[in-house]
Amino acid sequence: MAIIIIAIGNIIIGGLVGMTGVAGFLLPILYTAGLGYSTTEGLAFSFLAFIISGWLGSRHYQRQGLMDRRIAYMLSGGSFVGAILGVRLNLLLPTSWVQLLLYLVVLLSGIAILIQQRYPPKPGVDHLNHPILLVILGIVTGLICALSGAGGPVLVMPLLVLLGCEPHAAVGIALLNSVFISLPAAVGYLSQIQLMNTLPLLAIILVTHGLGVIVGSRLGPKIDGRLLKNGTAIFSIILGCIKLWP
């Protein structure tokens, strides 16, 4: 039964990621709160899926000419380092602290999505020509995402827009950036679980999540993305409040 739930959940969440660029942060919740996996297992499964969604999504934006490689690679280089630090830090913190951070990120992500829908961010002053700023931003976001289980785009995309990036290009950059966050995070967390016993499950996760992203990317233009984002945001806020309530 759990395998069926995981397959359906990855198709749905992958579809939401393909359509809206957000919702990846719901995967760790599915595994930990919904199915009772440990935090480490939930993060390992989630980041493995994020590699697929980030790669497939960023390829779509690159084909559309919405990818500034200079910005993407400088940001992603910092995120790669930050993700390694995030996994290391996870080993030093109590599980309860990591779960608290995870649900806090879910709650704040939901609020951020609603704010974006209500007040769409406008490109600000162009700070994207400062390599040091991009690397520092990458390190900080990579650390937070690797530690908490947030996929990346829901945090990185709004920050890029505020720094002067065109919104559609920001989504493409954020998706590619999520690959560089997820690679070291997935390796780090997968090394802490019984990998051989989970290989069939990992294969199911990769296939179903990838299928969801592909279908979502094709259906995206035909579906009201605003409605989907609002639904995801409301669900995240409710779940975050329930889990954080003392």
N, C-alpha and C positions, 0 to 999 in steps of 0.2 A: 504493500500500500504506500509506503514511504517513497519508493522509487517512482510510482505513478504521480504522487504529489510533486516530487522534485522535477519530473519531466514537464508536467503541466505548468508548474511555477516558473521554470526557466523559459518556456515558450512565451508565457504571458509577459514576464518581466523583460525578456529579450525583445519582444514586440514593442513594449512601451519605450525601451531604450532606442530602438530603431525609429520609432515615430516621433519621440519628443526629446531624446537626448538625456533624459533623466530616468530615475526609478531603479538604477542599478543598486543603490544603497538598500533596497528592500530585500536583496538576496540574503545577506547575513541574517536578517530577521527571520526569513523563512526557515533557515537551517537551525538557528539557535532557539528562538522563541516558538516556532511552529513545530519543529520536528525533534527538538531536544538534543541536537548535536552540540559538542563543546564549542566554545568560542574559537579555538584554534582551527577545528575542523570546518566550522562555518566560514571563517575567513579564507581558508585554503580553497574551498569549493568556489567561493565567490570570486576571488581574484583570478582563478583559472578561467572562469566565464568572462570576466572583464577583458582578458587578453583578446578573446574572440570578438566581443562586441566593439572594442576600441579599434581593432584592426579592420573589421568589415566596415564600420561606420566611417572611419577616416578615409578609407579608399574611395567611398562614395563622394565625400566632399572634395577629395583631391581631383577626382575626375571632373568635378564641376568647376575646378579652378579656384576653390575656396580654401587654399592651404598655403600659408606663408611658412615655408620650410625653415627659414632662418629663425623665426620666433619659436616655431614648434620644437626645433632640436635644442635650442638653448634652454628653453623651459623644461623640456623633457630630460635633458642632462642633469639638471638640478633635481628633478623629481625622482630620477633613478637613485641618486644618492640619498635623498630624503626617505624614499621607500625602504631602503636598506636600514637606515636608522630607526624607522618606525617599527620594523619587524624586531630589531634588537631590543628596542624599548618595551615592546609588548612582552618580551620574556621576563622583564624586570618588574612589571606591574602586576598586582593581584587581578585575577579574572574579573572580580566585581568592578574594579576601576575601568577595565577595558569595556565591559558591558555598559557601564554608565556613560562612557564617552560615545559608544556606538549609538545608544538611544538618544543621547543629546544631539549628535550629528543628524540623526533621522529627524528629530523635532525641528532643529534649526533649518534643515534642508527643506522641509515642508513649508515653513514660514517664509524662507527665501523665495521659493517658487511662487507662492501667493503674492509676495511683494513685487516680484518681477512681472507677474501677470497684470497686477494693478497699476504699477508704475514701470513700464518697460525702460530698462537702462539705456541711456544715450551715451555714445562714445565721448569720453572726456579728453583731456589733454594727452597727446601721444607720448607716452613714456616707454614705448616699445623699442626705441632705439638704444636703450641702455642695457647692455648685456648683463651687467652685474645684477641689476634689478630683476631681470628675468630668471637668472640662475637662483637668486635668493628666494623669489616667489616659488620656483619649482621645488626647492628643498623643503620649504615650509609646507606647501600643499601636499607634496609627496609623503612627508612624515605623518601629517594628520590623516590622510586617506589610508595609508598602509596600516596605521595603528587602529583606526576606527572601523575600517571596512567600507568606507564611502568610495564609490567607483572613481570619482575624479571630476567629471564634467560638471556636476551640480555645484561644485565648489570653484573650479578653475574658470569656467565659462563666464560667470558674472564679473570676476576679477579682471579678466582680459578685456571685457567691454569697458569697464571703468578706467582701464589704462589706455584706452583709445583704439581698441581693436574693433573692426566691423563685426557685428553680431554673428552673421552666418559663418564667417571665417573663424570666429572664436569657438564655435561649436566643433568645427573640424579639427582645430588645433587641440582642443580639450580632449577629443576622442583619441587622437594619436598620443597625446600626453598620458592618457589612462593606460595605454599599453606599457609605457616605460615605468609607470607606477606598479602595474600589476605583475610584470615579469619577476622582479626581485621579491615582491610580496608573496606571490604564489610559490616560488621556490622555497622561500623561508618558512612559510606555514606548512607546505606539503612535506618538508623535511621533518616536521614535528609530529606527523601522524603516521599510521601504519599504511604506507602508500600501496603496497602490493594488494592489500585486502580491499582497497577502494578503487582499483583500476576500472572495473566495469562501471561503477557509479560515475567516475570521472569522465568516461567516454560518453555516457548518457547526458551528462551536464554539457559537455562541449557540443554535441550534436543538437540537442534541443535548444540550447541558448542561441547557437548560431542560426538555427532555423528561425527562431523568433525574431532575431535582428534582421535577417534578410526579408522576411515577410513584412515586418514593421516598417522597414525602409521603403518598401514598395507601396504600402498602404498609407504611409504618412501624409502625402499630399491630398488624399481623398477623405481624411478623417479630421475632425475638429481637434487639433492638437491642444488648443486652449482648454477644452473640456477635459481631456485626458490628463493634462498637467494639474488642473485644479483638483481632479479626483485623486490623483497620486498625492498631492500636497495635503489634502484633508485627511486622507487615510494615514499618512505619515505623522501628522500632528496628533491625531487621536491615539495612535499606537505609542508615540513617544511619551505623551502625557500619562498613559496607563502604566507604562513600564517605569517611568521616573517617579510616579506617585509613591510616597513613602508608605 
